[in-house]
Amino acid sequence: MPLDLAFELMMMLTSGCALLVSAWLFWRARRRRSMKALAGFGIMMALWCAGHVAVFYGWHITGMALILANPLMPTFFLDFAIGFVNQGPAQRLWLTRLARYRGLLYVVAVLISLSTLWLRGGSIIAFGPFEHYFVFHGSGWFNIGYTIFIGMLAHALLLWGFMHQQGNRRRSIAAMFAAGAWGLLLATSFIFPSLGLLWYPWPMLLLPSYVLLLVYGVVRYQMLEVNAWANRALLWILMTTLLLGLMALFSAMAGRLGMQALAAVPQWQLWLYSLLLLMLALVLYQPVSKLVERLIYPGSRLDEQLLDTWLARLRDTDNWHTLAHEAQQLLARQMGQPVTVRLLTTPPRFEPGSGLELWCLHQRDDWQFRLKGFDDVTPGMRLTAEVFGSLLATRCGLLERSLQLAEAERKRVSEQHLVELGGLSAAMAHELRNPLNIISMATAGLDPDRRAMIQDQLKRADRLIVDMLAYSGQLHIQPRHTALLPLINSLKPQFDWQQVRLELNLPEHYQLYADPYRLQQVLTNLLDNALSFLRNQSDGRLRLEAGDNPGVLWLHNNGPSIEPDMQSRLFRPFVSRRAGGSGLGLAIVQRIMEAHGGHIHYRNDAGWPVTFALYFPEEPTS
């Protein structure tokens, strides 16, 4: 390819790229003046390159006017730098004031451009392969000097911003410096003929890359879609380079392979044909890939809008039940048939049903999905389920961490309240027990009936104080294997059973991994609470039995069932069903169970009016 034609093509390509990028920037800028200024820089770059093309075609006045508009290019870039830097931690009053008077910079740039054009600051010469080439002289040197000065001022401002900015804006400035160094290296060759060095400006052939790298360096950390575009562009460039290399190798070897006609074809024509084929393949890639996807995955309609909808709907859920229900609805609607979604923290012990099921399993520190019953569905439907399952597994992990943080915060607040309550309870116990002791001693001279009545009430007050101290105090758990039957037998004499039967359905050597003292408190509170309702019944029964799994204990009684409105408040402090109760017994039990790492639940589905299920943790393996 003739060298003058190559230069002309590169100027046209640079001009076209700059105009396209500037139009895109202006469209995306909205109200961001800095991005509009960068679009203006791109437009001036396009006009500057168009000036060289005009010179090649003999339009000397037009070409010289566009080339001598040099100062406007760095002026637009300085305008961009002011707006880009003057944000966040680098925002300064002097930059704001400078931004108010940046219009004067444009006026000065226009005056310098017009004056150097009037004073003939350049001329057209012929050298080497060029019949028409622009060179500076006279006032043109002031034009180029002012252009360089404004460019250096803009980059100095960016350097100052780099030292004061943070995060992505700082990274963008670093990328701009790298692009600026590349642009300076390319542009210096343009000025060599003006210095009397009649060298071919080889670096100018790479000028299209400058404007693209500069704009990409600015927006790559601001707009995510730009990175996707850059990924495709880099792939296209690499494919183009590889194809040109292969064509050059094939052209060199064609004569030796006996293909004389092909060897006679100019290499630049082979390159041009190859580029046309590559561009045609690039244009046809999207529609052909969609057609192939429809053939391979019929019925699959996955696009960015659908994925965004799935993510938004799944993100709005805040508990496991809602997440499973929402996921089931979304997937069933997309599949056009019922789908069961199960969120499982442990491997299931049941076989899947006959329909379609999506399982999300918690395995180690991650969530994985499994498809059940999808063997007979179309590949498109299976692909849809796999994509949805991947999104759901990710959402399960995020929800798990969110709930863990919420639970940790709840425990922190609860512990803080308990510390405050503990201090208050200790002070109140001290202040209350002194007058209670005085009242107790004052009853010594009363008749026995009245003294007994007062003593009962004093015991009730003392029990309330003990419960308050037990609930608000710190719990120090020292778990070990504790035999349950001996502990129960030691507690029996403490209670007034009044014909209430205690049934023990426990293995002879049944053990729990628990603190013996705290386990005694749990059983004492539960048995005392149950006996307060059973003593009034002729057939009162209590049953303590082992659950199906290790560490599970069931305590049943046939007392009056608990009202539905009371069930949700059973374990709250100062909530009681029994007359004269403190309302702290079950709250203390719950605190002790949580301190063990276990929990307690009220059940009404075990065949008894009242059942409490206690779940103690197993002994850790390490």
C-alpha positions in Angstrom: 0.0 0.0 0.0 1.4 3.5 -0.9 2.6 5.3 2.2 0.7 8.5 1.5 -2.5 6.4 1.2 -1.8 4.7 4.5 -1.3 8.0 6.2 -4.6 9.3 4.7 -6.5 6.2 5.7 -5.2 6.5 9.3 -6.3 10.2 9.5 -9.7 9.2 8.2 -10.0 6.4 10.7 -8.9 8.6 13.6 -11.4 11.2 12.6 -14.2 8.7 12.4 -13.3 7.0 15.7 -13.1 10.4 17.5 -16.5 11.5 16.1 -18.2 8.2 17.2 -16.6 8.2 20.6 -17.5 11.9 21.1 -21.1 11.3 20.1 -21.4 8.4 22.5 -19.8 10.5 25.3 -22.1 13.4 24.7 -25.1 11.1 24.8 -24.0 9.5 28.1 -22.8 12.8 29.7 -26.3 14.0 30.6 -25.5 16.9 33.0 -21.8 16.1 33.5 -20.0 19.0 32.0 -16.6 17.3 32.3 -17.7 14.5 30.0 -19.1 17.0 27.5 -15.7 18.8 27.5 -14.0 15.4 26.8 -16.5 14.9 23.9 -15.4 18.4 22.6 -11.8 17.3 22.7 -12.7 14.3 20.6 -14.5 16.5 18.1 -11.5 18.8 17.8 -9.3 15.7 17.3 -11.6 14.6 14.5 -11.4 18.1 12.8 -7.6 18.2 13.2 -7.3 14.9 11.4 -9.8 16.1 8.8 -7.6 19.1 8.2 -4.7 16.8 7.1 -7.1 15.0 4.7 -8.2 18.3 3.3 -4.6 19.3 2.7 -4.0 16.0 0.8 -6.9 16.8 -1.6 -5.7 20.3 -2.3 -8.2 22.2 0.0 -5.3 24.1 1.5 -7.2 27.0 3.2 -9.7 24.7 4.9 -7.0 22.2 5.9 -4.8 24.9 7.4 -7.7 26.4 9.3 -8.5 23.1 10.9 -4.9 22.3 11.7 -4.2 25.7 13.2 -7.3 25.3 15.4 -4.7 23.3 17.5 -5.2 25.3 20.7 -8.9 24.4 21.1 -8.0 20.7 21.5 -6.0 21.1 24.8 -8.4 23.8 25.9 -11.3 21.3 25.8 -9.1 18.8 27.7 -8.2 21.4 30.4 -11.9 22.1 30.8 -12.5 18.4 31.3 -9.6 18.1 33.8 -11.0 21.0 35.9 -14.4 19.3 36.2 -13.0 15.8 36.6 -10.6 16.7 39.4 -12.8 19.2 41.3 -14.9 16.5 43.0 -14.9 14.6 46.3 -11.7 14.9 48.4 -9.9 17.1 45.8 -12.7 19.7 45.6 -11.1 23.2 46.1 -12.4 26.8 46.0 -9.7 27.9 43.6 -10.7 25.2 41.1 -14.4 26.3 41.4 -13.3 29.9 40.6 -11.2 28.7 37.7 -14.2 26.8 36.3 -16.2 30.1 36.2 -13.6 31.7 33.9 -12.8 28.8 31.6 -14.8 30.5 28.9 -11.9 33.0 28.6 -9.6 30.1 27.7 -11.8 29.3 24.7 -11.8 32.9 23.6 -8.0 33.0 23.8 -7.7 29.7 21.9 -10.0 31.0 19.1 -8.1 34.3 18.9 -4.7 32.5 18.6 -6.1 30.1 15.9 -7.6 33.0 13.8 -4.5 35.2 14.2 -2.0 32.5 13.2 -4.3 31.6 10.2 -4.3 35.3 9.2 -0.6 35.6 9.6 0.0 32.5 7.6 1.5 30.4 10.4 2.0 27.4 8.1 2.5 26.3 4.6 2.2 23.3 2.3 5.2 21.4 1.1 6.0 18.2 -0.7 8.5 15.6 0.6 8.9 11.9 0.3 5.6 10.2 -0.6 3.6 13.3 0.2 2.6 15.9 -2.5 0.9 18.0 0.2 2.0 18.2 3.8 1.5 20.9 6.4 4.4 22.5 8.2 4.6 25.3 10.8 6.6 28.5 10.4 6.5 32.0 11.8 3.5 32.7 14.0 2.6 29.0 13.7 5.3 28.2 16.3 3.5 30.4 18.8 0.3 28.4 18.0 2.0 25.1 18.6 3.8 26.5 21.7 0.5 27.7 23.3 -1.0 24.3 22.5 1.8 22.5 24.3 1.5 24.9 27.2 -2.2 24.3 27.7 -1.7 20.6 27.4 1.0 20.6 30.0 -1.2 22.7 32.3 -4.1 20.2 32.0 -1.8 17.3 32.8 -0.3 19.2 35.7 -3.8 19.6 37.1 -4.4 15.9 36.6 -1.2 15.1 38.5 -2.3 17.3 41.4 -5.7 15.5 41.3 -3.9 12.1 41.3 -2.3 13.1 44.6 -5.6 14.1 46.2 -8.1 11.8 44.7 -9.0 8.2 45.8 -10.4 5.0 44.4 -11.6 4.8 40.8 -11.1 8.5 40.0 -7.4 8.2 41.0 -7.1 5.1 38.8 -8.7 7.0 35.9 -6.2 9.8 36.2 -3.3 7.3 36.1 -4.8 5.7 32.9 -5.1 9.2 31.4 -1.4 9.8 32.0 -0.5 6.6 30.3 -2.7 7.5 27.3 -1.3 11.0 27.3 2.3 9.7 27.1 1.3 7.5 24.2 -0.4 10.4 22.4 2.7 12.6 22.9 4.9 9.8 21.4 2.7 9.6 18.3 2.2 13.4 17.8 5.9 14.3 17.9 6.5 12.7 14.5 4.0 15.1 12.9 6.2 18.1 13.7 9.5 16.7 12.4 9.1 18.1 8.8 8.5 21.5 10.3 11.9 21.2 11.9 13.5 20.4 8.6 13.6 16.6 9.3 11.9 15.1 6.3 11.1 11.8 8.0 8.0 9.8 7.3 5.7 10.1 10.4 5.4 6.4 11.1 4.0 6.8 14.6 1.1 8.8 13.3 -0.3 5.6 11.7 -1.2 4.5 15.2 -3.0 7.7 16.1 -6.5 6.0 16.1 -5.5 4.2 19.2 -4.8 7.4 21.1 -8.3 8.8 21.3 -9.7 5.4 22.1 -7.2 4.7 24.9 -7.7 8.2 26.4 -11.5 7.9 26.5 -11.3 4.3 27.8 -8.9 5.3 30.5 -11.4 8.0 31.7 -14.6 6.0 31.6 -13.6 2.4 32.3 -14.0 2.9 36.1 -17.2 4.9 35.7 -19.3 2.9 33.1 -19.2 -0.9 33.3 -20.5 -1.4 29.8 -17.3 0.2 28.4 -15.3 -2.7 29.7 -17.5 -5.1 27.9 -17.0 -3.1 24.7 -13.2 -2.9 25.3 -13.2 -6.7 25.7 -14.8 -7.2 22.3 -12.6 -4.5 20.7 -9.4 -6.1 22.0 -10.5 -9.5 20.8 -11.2 -8.0 17.3 -7.8 -6.3 17.2 -6.0 -9.5 18.2 -8.0 -11.5 15.6 -7.2 -8.9 13.0 -3.4 -8.9 13.8 -3.4 -12.7 13.7 -5.3 -12.8 10.4 -2.9 -10.2 8.8 0.1 -12.2 9.9 -1.3 -15.5 8.5 -2.1 -13.7 5.2 1.4 -12.4 5.0 2.8 -15.9 5.6 0.4 -17.5 3.1 1.3 -14.9 0.4 5.0 -15.5 1.0 4.6 -19.3 0.6 2.0 -19.3 -2.2 4.7 -19.3 -4.9 6.5 -22.3 -3.4 3.2 -24.2 -3.2 2.5 -23.7 -6.9 -0.2 -21.0 -6.5 1.5 -18.5 -8.8 -1.7 -16.5 -9.4 -2.2 -16.0 -5.7 1.4 -15.1 -5.2 1.0 -12.3 -7.8 -1.8 -10.6 -5.9 -0.5 -7.6 -3.9 -0.2 -8.2 -0.2 -2.2 -5.1 0.7 -5.1 -6.5 -1.4 -5.0 -9.8 0.5 -5.1 -7.9 3.8 -8.0 -5.7 2.6 -10.0 -8.8 1.5 -9.2 -10.5 4.8 -10.3 -7.4 6.8 -13.6 -7.2 4.9 -14.3 -10.9 5.6 -13.4 -10.4 9.3 -15.7 -7.3 9.6 -18.5 -9.3 7.8 -18.1 -12.1 10.3 -18.2 -9.5 13.2 -21.5 -8.1 11.8 -23.0 -11.5 11.4 -21.8 -12.9 14.7 -24.7 -11.7 16.9 -27.7 -12.8 14.6 -26.0 -16.1 13.8 -25.2 -16.9 17.5 -28.8 -16.1 18.4 -30.0 -18.4 15.6 -27.7 -21.2 16.8 -28.8 -20.7 20.4 -32.5 -21.0 19.3 -31.7 -24.3 17.5 -29.6 -25.8 20.4 -31.7 -24.4 23.3 -35.3 -24.1 21.9 -37.7 -22.3 24.3 -34.9 -20.5 26.1 -35.4 -16.8 26.4 -32.6 -15.5 28.6 -31.6 -11.8 28.3 -30.2 -9.1 30.5 -33.7 -7.7 31.3 -34.9 -11.1 32.6 -31.8 -11.6 34.7 -32.1 -8.1 36.2 -35.7 -8.9 37.1 -34.8 -12.2 38.7 -32.0 -10.5 40.7 -34.2 -7.6 41.8 -37.0 -10.0 43.0 -34.7 -12.3 44.8 -32.8 -9.4 46.4 -36.0 -8.1 47.9 -36.5 -11.2 50.1 -35.4 -11.0 53.7 -36.0 -14.6 55.0 -35.7 -18.2 53.9 -39.4 -18.8 53.5 -40.0 -15.7 51.4 -36.9 -16.5 49.2 -38.1 -20.0 48.5 -41.6 -18.9 47.7 -40.4 -16.1 45.4 -37.9 -18.3 43.6 -40.6 -21.0 43.1 -42.9 -18.5 41.5 -40.3 -16.9 39.2 -39.0 -20.3 38.0 -42.4 -21.8 37.5 -43.5 -18.7 35.5 -40.5 -18.9 33.2 -40.7 -22.7 32.8 -44.5 -22.7 32.2 -45.1 -25.5 34.7 -44.9 -26.1 38.5 -41.4 -26.3 40.0 -40.6 -27.0 43.7 -37.8 -25.0 45.2 -36.2 -26.3 48.4 -33.5 -24.5 50.5 -31.7 -27.0 52.6 -29.0 -26.5 55.2 -28.3 -30.2 55.6 -28.5 -33.1 53.0 -32.1 -34.2 52.7 -33.3 -37.6 54.0 -36.2 -37.8 51.6 -36.3 -38.6 47.9 -37.5 -35.9 45.4 -41.0 -36.1 44.1 -42.1 -36.9 40.6 -42.2 -33.2 39.5 -39.4 -30.7 38.8 -37.4 -29.6 41.8 -34.6 -27.2 42.4 -32.6 -27.8 45.5 -30.1 -25.3 47.0 -27.8 -27.1 49.5 -25.5 -25.5 52.0 -22.2 -27.4 51.6 -19.2 -26.4 53.7 -19.0 -22.6 53.3 -20.9 -22.4 50.0 -24.3 -22.9 48.5 -24.7 -25.3 45.5 -27.8 -26.0 43.4 -29.1 -29.4 42.1 -31.8 -30.1 39.6 -34.1 -33.0 40.2 -36.5 -34.4 37.6 -35.0 -32.3 34.7 -33.7 -35.3 32.7 -36.6 -35.3 30.3 -37.0 -31.5 29.7 -35.7 -29.7 26.7 -32.1 -28.3 26.7 -33.5 -24.8 26.7 -35.5 -25.4 29.8 -32.6 -27.0 31.6 -30.3 -24.1 30.7 -32.9 -21.7 32.2 -33.1 -23.7 35.4 -29.3 -23.9 35.6 -28.9 -20.1 35.2 -31.7 -19.5 37.7 -30.1 -22.0 40.1 -26.8 -20.2 40.0 -28.4 -16.9 40.8 -30.5 -18.5 43.6 -27.4 -20.1 45.2 -25.6 -16.8 45.2 -28.6 -15.1 46.8 -28.7 -17.8 49.5 -25.1 -17.1 50.4 -25.8 -13.3 50.6 -29.0 -13.9 52.7 -27.2 -16.2 55.0 -24.5 -13.6 55.7 -27.1 -10.9 56.1 -29.0 -12.9 58.7 -25.8 -13.8 60.5 -24.9 -10.1 60.8 -28.5 -9.3 61.9 -28.3 -12.0 64.6 -24.9 -10.9 65.8 -26.2 -7.3 66.1 -29.3 -8.6 68.0 -27.1 -10.5 70.4 -24.9 -7.5 70.9 -27.8 -5.3 71.7 -29.3 -7.9 73.9 -26.1 -8.4 75.8 -25.7 -4.7 76.3 -29.3 -4.5 77.7 -28.5 -7.5 80.0 -25.4 -5.8 81.3 -27.4 -2.7 82.1 -30.2 -4.7 83.6 -27.7 -6.8 85.6 -26.3 -3.7 87.3 -29.8 -2.4 88.0 -30.9 -5.7 89.4 -27.9 -6.1 91.7 -28.6 -2.6 93.1 -32.3 -3.3 93.5 -31.7 -6.6 95.2 -29.4 -5.0 97.7 -31.9 -2.2 98.4 -34.9 -4.5 98.6 -33.5 -7.3 100.8 -32.7 -4.9 103.6 -36.3 -3.8 104.2 -37.5 -7.4 103.6 -35.2 -8.7 106.3 -36.5 -6.1 108.7 -40.1 -7.0 107.9 -39.3 -10.7 108.4 -37.8 -10.0 111.9 -40.8 -7.8 112.8 -43.2 -10.7 112.3 -41.7 -12.6 115.2 -44.3 -11.3 117.7 -47.4 -11.9 115.5 -49.8 -14.8 115.7 -48.8 -17.9 113.7 -51.4 -17.5 110.9 -50.6 -13.9 110.1 -46.8 -14.6 110.4 -47.1 -17.5 107.9 -49.0 -15.3 105.4 -46.4 -12.6 105.6 -43.5 -15.1 105.3 -45.1 -16.6 102.2 -45.2 -13.1 100.6 -41.6 -12.5 101.6 -40.5 -15.7 100.0 -42.3 -14.7 96.9 -40.5 -11.4 96.8 -37.2 -13.1 97.4 -37.9 -15.6 94.6 -38.6 -12.7 92.3 -35.2 -11.1 93.2 -33.4 -14.4 92.7 -35.0 -14.8 89.2 -34.1 -11.2 88.2 -30.5 -11.8 89.2 -30.4 -15.1 87.4 -31.9 -13.6 84.2 -29.7 -10.5 84.1 -26.4 -12.0 85.3 -23.6 -13.3 83.2 -23.8 -17.0 82.2 -20.6 -19.0 82.3 -21.1 -22.3 80.7 -18.8 -25.3 81.3 -20.4 -28.2 79.4 -19.5 -31.8 79.9 -21.2 -35.1 79.6 -23.9 -35.2 82.3 -26.0 -38.2 83.2 -29.7 -37.2 83.2 -31.4 -39.8 85.4 -29.3 -39.2 88.5 -29.9 -35.5 88.1 -33.7 -35.9 87.9 -33.7 -38.2 90.9 -31.8 -35.6 92.9 -34.3 -32.9 92.0 -37.5 -34.9 92.9 -37.5 -34.1 96.7 -37.4 -30.3 95.9 -41.0 -30.3 94.5 -44.5 -30.7 96.0 -45.9 -33.2 93.6 -49.4 -33.6 95.1 -50.2 -36.8 93.2 -48.7 -35.6 89.9 -47.1 -38.5 88.2 -43.6 -38.1 86.7 -42.9 -40.6 83.8 -39.3 -41.0 82.7 -38.8 -42.5 79.2 -35.0 -42.3 79.1 -32.3 -44.8 78.4 -30.5 -45.9 81.5 -27.2 -44.1 80.7 -28.7 -41.2 78.7 -26.4 -38.2 78.8 -26.5 -34.6 77.6 -23.5 -32.4 76.8 -24.4 -29.5 79.1 -23.3 -27.6 82.2 -24.7 -29.6 85.1 -25.6 -26.6 87.2 -27.3 -24.8 84.4 -29.1 -28.0 83.3 -30.4 -28.3 86.8 -31.8 -24.7 86.6 -33.5 -25.5 83.3 -35.2 -28.6 84.6 -36.1 -26.9 87.9 -37.8 -24.0 86.1 -39.6 -26.2 83.6 -40.8 -28.7 86.3 -41.9 -26.0 88.7 -43.8 -24.2 86.0 -45.6 -27.4 84.9 -46.5 -28.4 88.5 -48.1 -25.1 89.2 -50.8 -26.0 86.6 -50.9 -29.8 87.2 -51.5 -29.8 91.0 -55.1 -28.8 90.5 -55.8 -31.8 88.3 -56.6 -35.3 89.5 -54.8 -37.0 86.7 -51.8 -34.7 86.3 -48.9 -36.3 84.3 -45.4 -35.2 83.4 -43.3 -37.1 80.9 -39.6 -36.6 80.2 -38.3 -38.5 77.2 -35.4 -38.6 74.8 -35.9 -37.3 71.3 -35.0 -39.2 68.1 -31.6 -37.4 67.7 -28.8 -37.1 70.3 -29.1 -34.0 72.5 -32.9 -33.7 72.2 -35.1 -33.8 75.2 -38.9 -33.6 75.3 -40.9 -32.5 78.4 -44.7 -33.2 78.1 -47.5 -32.4 80.5 -51.3 -32.8 80.2 -52.0 -29.4 81.8 -54.2 -26.7 80.2 -53.1 -25.9 76.6 -51.5 -22.5 76.0 -53.6 -19.8 74.2 -52.4 -19.0 70.7 -51.8 -15.3 71.5 -49.6 -16.4 74.4 -47.5 -18.9 72.4 -45.5 -16.2 70.6 -44.7 -14.5 73.9 -43.8 -17.4 76.1 -40.1 -16.8 76.4 -40.3 -13.1 76.8 -39.4 -11.7 80.3 -42.2 -10.8 82.7 -44.8 -12.8 80.7 -46.5 -15.4 82.9 -49.6 -17.6 82.9 -49.4 -18.6 86.5 -50.7 -16.6 89.4 -47.8 -15.2 91.5 -45.2 -16.1 88.9 -42.3 -13.7 88.1 -42.6 -14.2 84.4 -38.8 -14.9 84.2 -38.7 -18.8 84.4 -39.0 -19.6 80.7 -36.9 -16.5 79.8 -34.1 -17.8 82.0 -34.4 -21.3 80.4 -34.1 -19.7 76.9 -31.0 -17.7 77.9 -29.4 -20.9 79.3 -30.2 -22.9 76.2 -28.8 -20.2 73.9 -25.6 -19.9 76.1 -25.1 -23.6 75.4 -25.5 -23.0 71.7 -28.9 -24.8 71.7 -32.5 -23.7 71.8 -36.0 -24.5 73.2 -39.3 -24.6 71.4 -42.9 -24.9 72.5 -44.8 -27.7 70.6 -48.5 -28.6 70.5 -48.2 -31.3 67.8 -46.7 -34.1 69.9 -49.9 -35.6 71.2 -49.8 -33.6 74.5 -51.5 -30.3 75.4 -48.1 -28.8 76.3 -44.6 -29.9 75.1 -41.3 -28.2 75.4 -38.5 -29.5 73.1 -34.9 -28.8 74.2 -32.1 -29.1 71.7 -28.6 -29.4 73.2 -25.5 -29.3 70.9 -23.4 -32.4 70.5 -19.9 -32.4 71.9 -17.5 -30.6 69.4 -15.1 -33.0 67.6 -12.1 -30.7 67.9 
